[in-house]
Amino acid sequence: MSTPPALSALRPAHPAAVVFGAGAAIGVLGGMIGLGGAEFRLPLLIGLFGFAALSAVILNKAMSLVVVLVALPARLAAVPVAEIAARWPVALNLLAGSLLGAWAGASWAVRMRSTTLYKVLAVLMVLMAAALVLTHTTTLDTLDLPLAARIPAGAVAGFGIGVVAAIMGVAGGELLIPTIVLLFGEGIKTAGSLSLLVSLPTMLVAFARYSRDGSFAVLGANLRFTATLAAGSVAGAVLGGLLLGVFPELVLIPALAVILLVSAFKLARHD
């Protein structure tokens, strides 16, 4: 078991404009495809800002939480609350697995050697690239599963998503949305709102687990940096949302997938 990199979390200061601009760029990338962009922010935290893997994951999780909290009211305004409330069994089904997965994923992350965590993150980046392409380039047809099979499938899927979200520090919408469409037959817009309702408690559980470990000190040591990057991410996400549909997905999605794959390659080679 490696020692948590709490003290190594302190990094040379970067100009606030650079930090905000980096966050905005990530937010735009995510906003153009209707996501928060955390999967793009993680390699930036490691490659550009020089954080160790676990420290980057925890900072990414904090910023993902901020983005979800900001996005939730807008999502609830776009989809009637009554419509979302009527689908509470879907969220509950996924939460039955995702809460356990988040705790397990965070527990595994703090116990991994740093070199192992970089490689795990690289594999998960490839998974995110595949999910991105699948979701945006194919028509997702609902799996016709009987209730007796759908409920355990939802819990198992939620567990896996909770693990991935905790280890990468992401909200998990990239995986939650297609899962909700495939297993429960919801439309993309409704699935997006439900994913936020599942993501929020799942992230809080991961945070609770990380807070028990010394590496959580990275958040307190980098509050100004985190707030600035998060503010940039939120502003960028808003701008990206306004640009939604401006760039053809035939060009945008492969380009974003390539960014994720290149990031995965660099993470896999990281010491």
C-alpha positions as protocol buffer text, in pm:
chain_id: "A"
residue {
  index: 1
  type: MET
  ca { x: 0 y: 0 z: 0 }
}
residue {
  index: 2
  type: SER
  ca { x: 146 y: 337 z: -99 }
}
residue {
  index: 3
  type: THR
  ca { x: 152 y: 639 z: 127 }
}
residue {
  index: 4
  type: PRO
  ca { x: -119 y: 893 z: 38 }
}
residue {
  index: 5
  type: PRO
  ca { x: 44 y: 1189 z: -142 }
}
residue {
  index: 6
  type: ALA
  ca { x: -103 y: 1454 z: 86 }
}
residue {
  index: 7
  type: LEU
  ca { x: 212 y: 1663 z: 116 }
}
residue {
  index: 8
  type: SER
  ca { x: 313 y: 1622 z: -249 }
}
residue {
  index: 9
  type: ALA
  ca { x: -22 y: 1771 z: -344 }
}
residue {
  index: 10
  type: LEU
  ca { x: 112 y: 2125 z: -315 }
}
residue {
  index: 11
  type: ARG
  ca { x: 215 y: 2252 z: -658 }
}
residue {
  index: 12
  type: PRO
  ca { x: 377 y: 2570 z: -792 }
}
residue {
  index: 13
  type: ALA
  ca { x: 112 y: 2837 z: -833 }
}
residue {
  index: 14
  type: HIS
  ca { x: -33 y: 2889 z: -1178 }
}
residue {
  index: 15
  type: PRO
  ca { x: -181 y: 3224 z: -1284 }
}
residue {
  index: 16
  type: ALA
  ca { x: -553 y: 3237 z: -1210 }
}
residue {
  index: 17
  type: ALA
  ca { x: -624 y: 3326 z: -1573 }
}
residue {
  index: 18
  type: VAL
  ca { x: -450 y: 3009 z: -1691 }
}
residue {
  index: 19
  type: VAL
  ca { x: -640 y: 2793 z: -1440 }
}
residue {
  index: 20
  type: PHE
  ca { x: -975 y: 2952 z: -1526 }
}
residue {
  index: 21
  type: GLY
  ca { x: -904 y: 2926 z: -1899 }
}
residue {
  index: 22
  type: ALA
  ca { x: -814 y: 2559 z: -1870 }
}
residue {
  index: 23
  type: GLY
  ca { x: -1135 y: 2493 z: -1680 }
}
residue {
  index: 24
  type: ALA
  ca { x: -1335 y: 2685 z: -1938 }
}
residue {
  index: 25
  type: ALA
  ca { x: -1183 y: 2485 z: -2223 }
}
residue {
  index: 26
  type: ILE
  ca { x: -1275 y: 2160 z: -2050 }
}
residue {
  index: 27
  type: GLY
  ca { x: -1626 y: 2290 z: -1978 }
}
residue {
  index: 28
  type: VAL
  ca { x: -1678 y: 2380 z: -2344 }
}
residue {
  index: 29
  type: LEU
  ca { x: -1570 y: 2033 z: -2457 }
}
residue {
  index: 30
  type: GLY
  ca { x: -1814 y: 1871 z: -2216 }
}
residue {
  index: 31
  type: GLY
  ca { x: -2092 y: 2123 z: -2274 }
}
residue {
  index: 32
  type: MET
  ca { x: -2092 y: 2066 z: -2651 }
}
residue {
  index: 33
  type: ILE
  ca { x: -2195 y: 1705 z: -2592 }
}
residue {
  index: 34
  type: GLY
  ca { x: -2417 y: 1771 z: -2291 }
}
residue {
  index: 35
  type: LEU
  ca { x: -2172 y: 1647 z: -2026 }
}
residue {
  index: 36
  type: GLY
  ca { x: -1962 y: 1804 z: -1751 }
}
residue {
  index: 37
  type: GLY
  ca { x: -1624 y: 1730 z: -1908 }
}
residue {
  index: 38
  type: ALA
  ca { x: -1462 y: 1569 z: -1602 }
}
residue {
  index: 39
  type: GLU
  ca { x: -1311 y: 1292 z: -1814 }
}
residue {
  index: 40
  type: PHE
  ca { x: -1116 y: 1560 z: -2002 }
}
residue {
  index: 41
  type: ARG
  ca { x: -1024 y: 1751 z: -1685 }
}
residue {
  index: 42
  type: LEU
  ca { x: -854 y: 1456 z: -1514 }
}
residue {
  index: 43
  type: PRO
  ca { x: -559 y: 1422 z: -1757 }
}
residue {
  index: 44
  type: LEU
  ca { x: -524 y: 1802 z: -1750 }
}
residue {
  index: 45
  type: LEU
  ca { x: -484 y: 1796 z: -1372 }
}
residue {
  index: 46
  type: ILE
  ca { x: -211 y: 1536 z: -1408 }
}
residue {
  index: 47
  type: GLY
  ca { x: -36 y: 1648 z: -1726 }
}
residue {
  index: 48
  type: LEU
  ca { x: -59 y: 2028 z: -1712 }
}
residue {
  index: 49
  type: PHE
  ca { x: -89 y: 2103 z: -1342 }
}
residue {
  index: 50
  type: GLY
  ca { x: 132 y: 1818 z: -1218 }
}
residue {
  index: 51
  type: PHE
  ca { x: -87 y: 1655 z: -954 }
}
residue {
  index: 52
  type: ALA
  ca { x: -28 y: 1292 z: -860 }
}
residue {
  index: 53
  type: ALA
  ca { x: -297 y: 1047 z: -972 }
}
residue {
  index: 54
  type: LEU
  ca { x: -492 y: 1020 z: -647 }
}
residue {
  index: 55
  type: SER
  ca { x: -473 y: 1393 z: -577 }
}
residue {
  index: 56
  type: ALA
  ca { x: -602 y: 1464 z: -930 }
}
residue {
  index: 57
  type: VAL
  ca { x: -891 y: 1220 z: -880 }
}
residue {
  index: 58
  type: ILE
  ca { x: -999 y: 1388 z: -556 }
}
residue {
  index: 59
  type: LEU
  ca { x: -976 y: 1738 z: -704 }
}
residue {
  index: 60
  type: ASN
  ca { x: -1166 y: 1620 z: -1012 }
}
residue {
  index: 61
  type: LYS
  ca { x: -1436 y: 1473 z: -790 }
}
residue {
  index: 62
  type: ALA
  ca { x: -1474 y: 1804 z: -604 }
}
residue {
  index: 63
  type: MET
  ca { x: -1513 y: 1997 z: -929 }
}
residue {
  index: 64
  type: SER
  ca { x: -1752 y: 1739 z: -1072 }
}
residue {
  index: 65
  type: LEU
  ca { x: -1969 y: 1784 z: -764 }
}
residue {
  index: 66
  type: VAL
  ca { x: -1978 y: 2160 z: -820 }
}
residue {
  index: 67
  type: VAL
  ca { x: -2072 y: 2117 z: -1187 }
}
residue {
  index: 68
  type: VAL
  ca { x: -2352 y: 1871 z: -1100 }
}
residue {
  index: 69
  type: LEU
  ca { x: -2493 y: 2104 z: -833 }
}
residue {
  index: 70
  type: VAL
  ca { x: -2498 y: 2390 z: -1085 }
}
residue {
  index: 71
  type: ALA
  ca { x: -2645 y: 2174 z: -1364 }
}
residue {
  index: 72
  type: LEU
  ca { x: -2917 y: 2012 z: -1153 }
}
residue {
  index: 73
  type: PRO
  ca { x: -3155 y: 2313 z: -1129 }
}
residue {
  index: 74
  type: ALA
  ca { x: -3126 y: 2374 z: -1504 }
}
residue {
  index: 75
  type: ARG
  ca { x: -3199 y: 2009 z: -1576 }
}
residue {
  index: 76
  type: LEU
  ca { x: -3500 y: 2009 z: -1343 }
}
residue {
  index: 77
  type: ALA
  ca { x: -3629 y: 2320 z: -1518 }
}
residue {
  index: 78
  type: ALA
  ca { x: -3595 y: 2151 z: -1857 }
}
residue {
  index: 79
  type: VAL
  ca { x: -3775 y: 1833 z: -1749 }
}
residue {
  index: 80
  type: PRO
  ca { x: -4084 y: 1867 z: -1524 }
}
residue {
  index: 81
  type: VAL
  ca { x: -4018 y: 1762 z: -1166 }
}
residue {
  index: 82
  type: ALA
  ca { x: -4333 y: 1549 z: -1169 }
}
residue {
  index: 83
  type: GLU
  ca { x: -4197 y: 1354 z: -1465 }
}
residue {
  index: 84
  type: ILE
  ca { x: -3871 y: 1285 z: -1283 }
}
residue {
  index: 85
  type: ALA
  ca { x: -4046 y: 1202 z: -955 }
}
residue {
  index: 86
  type: ALA
  ca { x: -4260 y: 944 z: -1133 }
}
residue {
  index: 87
  type: ARG
  ca { x: -3942 y: 759 z: -1226 }
}
residue {
  index: 88
  type: TRP
  ca { x: -3794 y: 735 z: -879 }
}
residue {
  index: 89
  type: PRO
  ca { x: -3772 y: 352 z: -899 }
}
residue {
  index: 90
  type: VAL
  ca { x: -3515 y: 389 z: -1179 }
}
residue {
  index: 91
  type: ALA
  ca { x: -3290 y: 615 z: -970 }
}
residue {
  index: 92
  type: LEU
  ca { x: -3336 y: 394 z: -663 }
}
residue {
  index: 93
  type: ASN
  ca { x: -3248 y: 81 z: -860 }
}
residue {
  index: 94
  type: LEU
  ca { x: -2922 y: 233 z: -984 }
}
residue {
  index: 95
  type: LEU
  ca { x: -2839 y: 386 z: -646 }
}
residue {
  index: 96
  type: ALA
  ca { x: -2868 y: 43 z: -483 }
}
residue {
  index: 97
  type: GLY
  ca { x: -2551 y: -46 z: -670 }
}
residue {
  index: 98
  type: SER
  ca { x: -2378 y: 288 z: -729 }
}
residue {
  index: 99
  type: LEU
  ca { x: -2351 y: 384 z: -361 }
}
residue {
  index: 100
  type: LEU
  ca { x: -2173 y: 57 z: -282 }
}
residue {
  index: 101
  type: GLY
  ca { x: -1964 y: 94 z: -597 }
}
residue {
  index: 102
  type: ALA
  ca { x: -1856 y: 447 z: -503 }
}
residue {
  index: 103
  type: TRP
  ca { x: -1740 y: 335 z: -159 }
}
residue {
  index: 104
  type: ALA
  ca { x: -1559 y: 33 z: -303 }
}
residue {
  index: 105
  type: GLY
  ca { x: -1399 y: 234 z: -585 }
}
residue {
  index: 106
  type: ALA
  ca { x: -1268 y: 503 z: -351 }
}
residue {
  index: 107
  type: SER
  ca { x: -1137 y: 235 z: -114 }
}
residue {
  index: 108
  type: TRP
  ca { x: -948 y: 66 z: -397 }
}
residue {
  index: 109
  type: ALA
  ca { x: -810 y: 396 z: -527 }
}
residue {
  index: 110
  type: VAL
  ca { x: -651 y: 497 z: -197 }
}
residue {
  index: 111
  type: ARG
  ca { x: -493 y: 152 z: -163 }
}
residue {
  index: 112
  type: MET
  ca { x: -344 y: 136 z: -514 }
}
residue {
  index: 113
  type: ARG
  ca { x: 16 y: 213 z: -587 }
}
residue {
  index: 114
  type: SER
  ca { x: 42 y: 533 z: -786 }
}
residue {
  index: 115
  type: THR
  ca { x: 183 y: 354 z: -1092 }
}
residue {
  index: 116
  type: THR
  ca { x: -109 y: 109 z: -1085 }
}
residue {
  index: 117
  type: LEU
  ca { x: -363 y: 388 z: -1052 }
}
residue {
  index: 118
  type: TYR
  ca { x: -224 y: 563 z: -1361 }
}
residue {
  index: 119
  type: LYS
  ca { x: -272 y: 243 z: -1563 }
}
residue {
  index: 120
  type: VAL
  ca { x: -623 y: 188 z: -1426 }
}
residue {
  index: 121
  type: LEU
  ca { x: -712 y: 546 z: -1517 }
}
residue {
  index: 122
  type: ALA
  ca { x: -577 y: 488 z: -1868 }
}
residue {
  index: 123
  type: VAL
  ca { x: -802 y: 184 z: -1913 }
}
residue {
  index: 124
  type: LEU
  ca { x: -1103 y: 379 z: -1785 }
}
residue {
  index: 125
  type: MET
  ca { x: -1027 y: 664 z: -2026 }
}
residue {
  index: 126
  type: VAL
  ca { x: -1049 y: 414 z: -2312 }
}
residue {
  index: 127
  type: LEU
  ca { x: -1382 y: 295 z: -2168 }
}
residue {
  index: 128
  type: MET
  ca { x: -1507 y: 654 z: -2164 }
}
residue {
  index: 129
  type: ALA
  ca { x: -1401 y: 704 z: -2526 }
}
residue {
  index: 130
  type: ALA
  ca { x: -1591 y: 388 z: -2626 }
}
residue {
  index: 131
  type: ALA
  ca { x: -1901 y: 497 z: -2432 }
}
residue {
  index: 132
  type: LEU
  ca { x: -1885 y: 842 z: -2594 }
}
residue {
  index: 133
  type: VAL
  ca { x: -1874 y: 698 z: -2946 }
}
residue {
  index: 134
  type: LEU
  ca { x: -2142 y: 437 z: -2872 }
}
residue {
  index: 135
  type: THR
  ca { x: -2384 y: 686 z: -2718 }
}
residue {
  index: 136
  type: HIS
  ca { x: -2353 y: 950 z: -2989 }
}
residue {
  index: 137
  type: THR
  ca { x: -2315 y: 743 z: -3305 }
}
residue {
  index: 138
  type: THR
  ca { x: -2560 y: 457 z: -3256 }
}
residue {
  index: 139
  type: THR
  ca { x: -2928 y: 429 z: -3178 }
}
residue {
  index: 140
  type: LEU
  ca { x: -2975 y: 285 z: -2831 }
}
residue {
  index: 141
  type: ASP
  ca { x: -3262 y: 37 z: -2826 }
}
residue {
  index: 142
  type: THR
  ca { x: -3409 y: -64 z: -2493 }
}
residue {
  index: 143
  type: LEU
  ca { x: -3321 y: -414 z: -2380 }
}
residue {
  index: 144
  type: ASP
  ca { x: -3642 y: -607 z: -2339 }
}
residue {
  index: 145
  type: LEU
  ca { x: -3567 y: -757 z: -1998 }
}
residue {
  index: 146
  type: PRO
  ca { x: -3829 y: -890 z: -1756 }
}
residue {
  index: 147
  type: LEU
  ca { x: -3857 y: -702 z: -1427 }
}
residue {
  index: 148
  type: ALA
  ca { x: -3692 y: -989 z: -1239 }
}
residue {
  index: 149
  type: ALA
  ca { x: -3380 y: -949 z: -1454 }
}
residue {
  index: 150
  type: ARG
  ca { x: -3388 y: -571 z: -1498 }
}
residue {
  index: 151
  type: ILE
  ca { x: -3368 y: -490 z: -1127 }
}
residue {
  index: 152
  type: PRO
  ca { x: -3050 y: -690 z: -1055 }
}
residue {
  index: 153
  type: ALA
  ca { x: -2902 y: -572 z: -1388 }
}
residue {
  index: 154
  type: GLY
  ca { x: -2962 y: -212 z: -1280 }
}
residue {
  index: 155
  type: ALA
  ca { x: -2796 y: -270 z: -944 }
}
residue {
  index: 156
  type: VAL
  ca { x: -2493 y: -440 z: -1103 }
}
residue {
  index: 157
  type: ALA
  ca { x: -2461 y: -164 z: -1365 }
}
residue {
  index: 158
  type: GLY
  ca { x: -2492 y: 97 z: -1089 }
}
residue {
  index: 159
  type: PHE
  ca { x: -2216 y: -73 z: -891 }
}
residue {
  index: 160
  type: GLY
  ca { x: -1981 y: -67 z: -1190 }
}
residue {
  index: 161
  type: ILE
  ca { x: -2061 y: 296 z: -1265 }
}
residue {
  index: 162
  type: GLY
  ca { x: -2009 y: 390 z: -901 }
}
residue {
  index: 163
  type: VAL
  ca { x: -1665 y: 227 z: -906 }
}
residue {
  index: 164
  type: VAL
  ca { x: -1563 y: 407 z: -1227 }
}
residue {
  index: 165
  type: ALA
  ca { x: -1698 y: 742 z: -1106 }
}
residue {
  index: 166
  type: ALA
  ca { x: -1512 y: 716 z: -774 }
}
residue {
  index: 167
  type: ILE
  ca { x: -1180 y: 610 z: -927 }
}
residue {
  index: 168
  type: MET
  ca { x: -1186 y: 876 z: -1201 }
}
residue {
  index: 169
  type: GLY
  ca { x: -1348 y: 1153 z: -999 }
}
residue {
  index: 170
  type: VAL
  ca { x: -1628 y: 1197 z: -1253 }
}
residue {
  index: 171
  type: ALA
  ca { x: -2004 y: 1224 z: -1214 }
}
residue {
  index: 172
  type: GLY
  ca { x: -2061 y: 919 z: -1432 }
}
residue {
  index: 173
  type: GLY
  ca { x: -2320 y: 1064 z: -1668 }
}
residue {
  index: 174
  type: GLU
  ca { x: -2128 y: 926 z: -1966 }
}
residue {
  index: 175
  type: LEU
  ca { x: -2217 y: 576 z: -1844 }
}
residue {
  index: 176
  type: LEU
  ca { x: -2540 y: 644 z: -1656 }
}
residue {
  index: 177
  type: ILE
  ca { x: -2730 y: 796 z: -1948 }
}
residue {
  index: 178
  type: PRO
  ca { x: -2689 y: 503 z: -2191 }
}
residue {
  index: 179
  type: THR
  ca { x: -2756 y: 260 z: -1905 }
}
residue {
  index: 180
  type: ILE
  ca { x: -3086 y: 431 z: -1821 }
}
residue {
  index: 181
  type: VAL
  ca { x: -3186 y: 429 z: -2188 }
}
residue {
  index: 182
  type: LEU
  ca { x: -3089 y: 65 z: -2245 }
}
residue {
  index: 183
  type: LEU
  ca { x: -3227 y: -86 z: -1924 }
}
residue {
  index: 184
  type: PHE
  ca { x: -3526 y: 135 z: -1848 }
}
residue {
  index: 185
  type: GLY
  ca { x: -3631 y: 273 z: -2187 }
}
residue {
  index: 186
  type: GLU
  ca { x: -3618 y: 641 z: -2089 }
}
residue {
  index: 187
  type: GLY
  ca { x: -3557 y: 920 z: -2342 }
}
residue {
  index: 188
  type: ILE
  ca { x: -3220 y: 1093 z: -2351 }
}
residue {
  index: 189
  type: LYS
  ca { x: -3347 y: 1412 z: -2187 }
}
residue {
  index: 190
  type: THR
  ca { x: -3514 y: 1228 z: -1898 }
}
residue {
  index: 191
  type: ALA
  ca { x: -3213 y: 999 z: -1866 }
}
residue {
  index: 192
  type: GLY
  ca { x: -2987 y: 1305 z: -1833 }
}
residue {
  index: 193
  type: SER
  ca { x: -3190 y: 1439 z: -1542 }
}
residue {
  index: 194
  type: LEU
  ca { x: -3209 y: 1101 z: -1371 }
}
residue {
  index: 195
  type: SER
  ca { x: -2834 y: 1058 z: -1411 }
}
residue {
  index: 196
  type: LEU
  ca { x: -2772 y: 1377 z: -1213 }
}
residue {
  index: 197
  type: LEU
  ca { x: -2999 y: 1255 z: -933 }
}
residue {
  index: 198
  type: VAL
  ca { x: -2800 y: 933 z: -917 }
}
residue {
  index: 199
  type: SER
  ca { x: -2463 y: 1106 z: -955 }
}
residue {
  index: 200
  type: LEU
  ca { x: -2506 y: 1347 z: -664 }
}
residue {
  index: 201
  type: PRO
  ca { x: -2544 y: 1096 z: -376 }
}
residue {
  index: 202
  type: THR
  ca { x: -2294 y: 863 z: -544 }
}
residue {
  index: 203
  type: MET
  ca { x: -2029 y: 1137 z: -545 }
}
residue {
  index: 204
  type: LEU
  ca { x: -2105 y: 1226 z: -183 }
}
residue {
  index: 205
  type: VAL
  ca { x: -2043 y: 865 z: -79 }
}
residue {
  index: 206
  type: ALA
  ca { x: -1709 y: 863 z: -264 }
}
residue {
  index: 207
  type: PHE
  ca { x: -1620 y: 1191 z: -94 }
}
residue {
  index: 208
  type: ALA
  ca { x: -1706 y: 1044 z: 244 }
}
residue {
  index: 209
  type: ARG
  ca { x: -1469 y: 754 z: 179 }
}
residue {
  index: 210
  type: TYR
  ca { x: -1189 y: 977 z: 49 }
}
residue {
  index: 211
  type: SER
  ca { x: -1226 y: 1207 z: 350 }
}
residue {
  index: 212
  type: ARG
  ca { x: -1112 y: 921 z: 576 }
}
residue {
  index: 213
  type: ASP
  ca { x: -775 y: 911 z: 399 }
}
residue {
  index: 214
  type: GLY
  ca { x: -478 y: 1148 z: 434 }
}
residue {
  index: 215
  type: SER
  ca { x: -478 y: 1223 z: 62 }
}
residue {
  index: 216
  type: PHE
  ca { x: -800 y: 1422 z: 106 }
}
residue {
  index: 217
  type: ALA
  ca { x: -576 y: 1704 z: 236 }
}
residue {
  index: 218
  type: VAL
  ca { x: -509 y: 1797 z: -127 }
}
residue {
  index: 219
  type: LEU
  ca { x: -849 y: 1965 z: -138 }
}
residue {
  index: 220
  type: GLY
  ca { x: -783 y: 2192 z: 158 }
}
residue {
  index: 221
  type: ALA
  ca { x: -436 y: 2275 z: 29 }
}
residue {
  index: 222
  type: ASN
  ca { x: -566 y: 2379 z: -313 }
}
residue {
  index: 223
  type: LEU
  ca { x: -898 y: 2547 z: -242 }
}
residue {
  index: 224
  type: ARG
  ca { x: -829 y: 2858 z: -451 }
}
residue {
  index: 225
  type: PHE
  ca { x: -703 y: 2651 z: -743 }
}
residue {
  index: 226
  type: THR
  ca { x: -1005 y: 2419 z: -720 }
}
residue {
  index: 227
  type: ALA
  ca { x: -1254 y: 2707 z: -700 }
}
residue {
  index: 228
  type: THR
  ca { x: -1096 y: 2882 z: -999 }
}
residue {
  index: 229
  type: LEU
  ca { x: -1085 y: 2571 z: -1217 }
}
residue {
  index: 230
  type: ALA
  ca { x: -1442 y: 2482 z: -1115 }
}
residue {
  index: 231
  type: ALA
  ca { x: -1563 y: 2833 z: -1201 }
}
residue {
  index: 232
  type: GLY
  ca { x: -1398 y: 2804 z: -1540 }
}
residue {
  index: 233
  type: SER
  ca { x: -1555 y: 2462 z: -1592 }
}
residue {
  index: 234
  type: VAL
  ca { x: -1903 y: 2593 z: -1513 }
}
residue {
  index: 235
  type: ALA
  ca { x: -1862 y: 2897 z: -1738 }
}
residue {
  index: 236
  type: GLY
  ca { x: -1725 y: 2678 z: -2016 }
}
residue {
  index: 237
  type: ALA
  ca { x: -2008 y: 2428 z: -1977 }
}
residue {
  index: 238
  type: VAL
  ca { x: -2262 y: 2708 z: -2023 }
}
residue {
  index: 239
  type: LEU
  ca { x: -2082 y: 2827 z: -2336 }
}
residue {
  index: 240
  type: GLY
  ca { x: -2050 y: 2470 z: -2461 }
}
residue {
  index: 241
  type: GLY
  ca { x: -2422 y: 2421 z: -2407 }
}
residue {
  index: 242
  type: LEU
  ca { x: -2491 y: 2723 z: -2626 }
}
residue {
  index: 243
  type: LEU
  ca { x: -2268 y: 2569 z: -2893 }
}
residue {
  index: 244
  type: LEU
  ca { x: -2454 y: 2238 z: -2872 }
}
residue {
  index: 245
  type: GLY
  ca { x: -2532 y: 2133 z: -3229 }
}
residue {
  index: 246
  type: VAL
  ca { x: -2312 y: 2399 z: -3389 }
}
residue {
  index: 247
  type: PHE
  ca { x: -2040 y: 2146 z: -3470 }
}
residue {
  index: 248
  type: PRO
  ca { x: -2154 y: 1827 z: -3647 }
}
residue {
  index: 249
  type: GLU
  ca { x: -2125 y: 1520 z: -3425 }
}
residue {
  index: 250
  type: LEU
  ca { x: -1967 y: 1335 z: -3716 }
}
residue {
  index: 251
  type: VAL
  ca { x: -1660 y: 1554 z: -3659 }
}
residue {
  index: 252
  type: LEU
  ca { x: -1691 y: 1643 z: -3291 }
}
residue {
  index: 253
  type: ILE
  ca { x: -1735 y: 1296 z: -3138 }
}
residue {
  index: 254
  type: PRO
  ca { x: -1437 y: 1129 z: -3310 }
}
residue {
  index: 255
  type: ALA
  ca { x: -1221 y: 1431 z: -3220 }
}
residue {
  index: 256
  type: LEU
  ca { x: -1319 y: 1407 z: -2852 }
}
residue {
  index: 257
  type: ALA
  ca { x: -1268 y: 1031 z: -2855 }
}
residue {
  index: 258
  type: VAL
  ca { x: -916 y: 1082 z: -2993 }
}
residue {
  index: 259
  type: ILE
  ca { x: -844 y: 1331 z: -2714 }
}
residue {
  index: 260
  type: LEU
  ca { x: -947 y: 1068 z: -2458 }
}
residue {
  index: 261
  type: LEU
  ca { x: -739 y: 796 z: -2625 }
}
residue {
  index: 262
  type: VAL
  ca { x: -429 y: 1018 z: -2643 }
}
residue {
  index: 263
  type: SER
  ca { x: -481 y: 1107 z: -2275 }
}
residue {
  index: 264
  type: ALA
  ca { x: -513 y: 736 z: -2192 }
}
residue {
  index: 265
  type: PHE
  ca { x: -185 y: 662 z: -2372 }
}
residue {
  index: 266
  type: LYS
  ca { x: -5 y: 936 z: -2179 }
}
residue {
  index: 267
  type: LEU
  ca { x: -150 y: 821 z: -1846 }
}
residue {
  index: 268
  type: ALA
  ca { x: -46 y: 461 z: -1913 }
}
residue {
  index: 269
  type: ARG
  ca { x: 314 y: 580 z: -1966 }
}
residue {
  index: 270
  type: HIS
  ca { x: 311 y: 808 z: -1659 }
}
residue {
  index: 271
  type: ASP
  ca { x: 546 y: 713 z: -1375 }
}
